[in-house]
């Protein structure tokens, strides 16, 4: 994954930013991505930064995501602190396609959150995930 130009962003990083814009039809959507290749057999892992329209708590986001079909939430204080590719890839829980943990608010912005997301790329695709996430956000009134 070499750097393709003098901006310092790789082709994969530019693709990660462009794909949601294209899928959502929002060419002005503000997205920045960092991609790192690591030697794992299965799964994609992402550190995700989200900024909401109103202040939100980590607990409220945990509850909302836990209610979503196909999502397993790793809550703070639980035995398993956050999802890891090795565990997700060997999970027998076919209902949990997307595993989310380390859900925390940004200490400098009460409208921003960080999440750690792991999905087995053999079970779920990025485009399908994006559509499901946006549908959930629209249905819950998170997007206007």
C-alpha positions in Angstrom: 0.0 0.0 0.0 2.4 2.6 -1.2 1.9 6.4 -1.1 0.7 7.5 -4.5 1.1 11.3 -4.3 2.6 14.1 -2.4 -0.5 14.4 -0.1 0.7 11.5 1.9 -2.6 9.6 1.4 -2.6 6.2 -0.2 -4.9 5.0 -2.9 -6.8 2.8 -0.3 -7.3 5.8 2.0 -8.7 7.9 -0.8 -11.0 5.0 -1.8 -12.2 4.7 1.8 -13.2 8.3 1.8 -14.8 8.3 -1.7 -16.9 5.1 -1.3 -19.3 6.4 1.3 -19.7 9.7 -0.6 -20.6 7.7 -3.7 -22.9 5.2 -2.0 -24.8 8.0 0.0 -24.8 10.5 -2.9 -23.2 13.1 -0.6 -20.1 14.4 -2.6 -19.5 17.0 0.1 -19.5 14.5 3.0 -16.5 15.2 5.2 -14.4 12.0 5.6 -10.8 11.3 6.3 -9.4 7.8 6.5 -6.2 6.1 7.6 -5.5 2.6 6.3 -2.9 0.3 7.7 -2.2 -3.2 6.3 -1.6 -5.8 9.0 -1.0 -9.5 8.5 -4.4 -11.1 9.5 -6.2 -13.9 7.6 -9.7 -12.6 8.0 -11.5 -9.5 9.1 -11.3 -5.8 8.6 -10.7 -3.5 11.6 -11.4 0.2 11.7 -11.0 3.0 14.2 -14.1 5.1 13.5 -14.6 8.8 14.5 -18.2 9.9 14.3 -19.6 13.4 14.8 -23.3 13.7 15.6 -25.7 16.6 15.3 -26.3 16.7 19.0 -24.4 15.7 22.2 -24.6 12.0 22.9 -23.3 9.6 25.5 -21.3 6.5 24.9 -23.9 4.5 26.8 -26.7 5.8 24.5 -24.6 4.7 21.4 -23.9 1.3 23.0 -27.6 0.8 23.5 -28.5 1.9 20.0 -25.9 -0.3 18.4 -26.8 -3.2 20.6 -30.4 -3.0 19.4 -29.3 -3.1 15.7 -29.6 -6.5 14.0 -26.2 -8.1 13.2 -24.2 -5.9 15.7 -22.5 -7.2 18.8 -21.5 -4.5 21.2 -18.5 -4.9 23.6 -19.5 -2.7 26.5 -17.0 -1.0 28.8 -16.3 -3.2 31.9 -17.3 -6.4 30.1 -15.0 -9.5 30.3 -14.0 -9.0 26.6 -13.1 -5.3 26.4 -13.2 -4.9 22.6 -13.4 -7.0 19.5 -10.2 -8.5 17.9 -10.0 -10.0 14.4 -8.8 -13.4 15.8 -11.9 -13.7 18.0 -14.3 -12.4 15.5 -13.1 -14.7 12.7 -13.5 -17.8 14.9 -16.9 -16.7 16.3 -19.8 -19.1 15.8 -22.3 -16.3 16.3 -23.6 -15.8 12.7 -26.0 -13.2 14.0 -23.2 -10.8 14.9 -21.7 -9.7 11.6 -20.3 -6.4 12.9 -18.5 -6.2 16.3 -18.2 -2.8 17.9 -16.2 -1.8 21.1 -14.2 0.9 22.7 -17.2 3.2 22.2 -16.2 6.5 23.9 -17.0 10.2 23.6 -14.3 12.6 22.5 -13.1 14.4 25.6 -12.9 17.7 23.6 -16.2 17.4 21.7 -19.4 16.1 23.3 -20.8 15.5 19.8 -17.9 13.2 18.7 -17.3 9.6 19.4 -14.7 7.0 18.7 -15.5 3.3 18.0 -13.4 0.2 17.3 -15.2 -1.9 14.6 -14.3 -5.4 13.4 -16.1 -7.4 10.7 -15.3 -10.7 9.2 -14.8 -9.8 5.5 -15.8 -13.3 4.5 -19.3 -12.8 6.1 -20.2 -9.2 5.3 -19.2 -6.6 2.7 -18.4 -2.9 3.1 -21.2 -1.7 0.8 -23.9 -3.7 2.5 -22.6 -2.5 5.9 -22.8 1.1 4.8 -26.3 0.8 3.5 -27.5 -0.9 6.7 -25.8 1.7 8.9 -27.3 4.6 7.0 -30.7 3.0 7.0 -30.5 2.6 10.8 -29.3 6.1 11.3 -32.2 7.5 9.1 -34.8 5.3 10.9 -33.6 6.6 14.3 -33.5 10.2 13.2 -29.8 10.6 13.5 -29.5 12.1 10.0 -31.5 14.9 8.6 
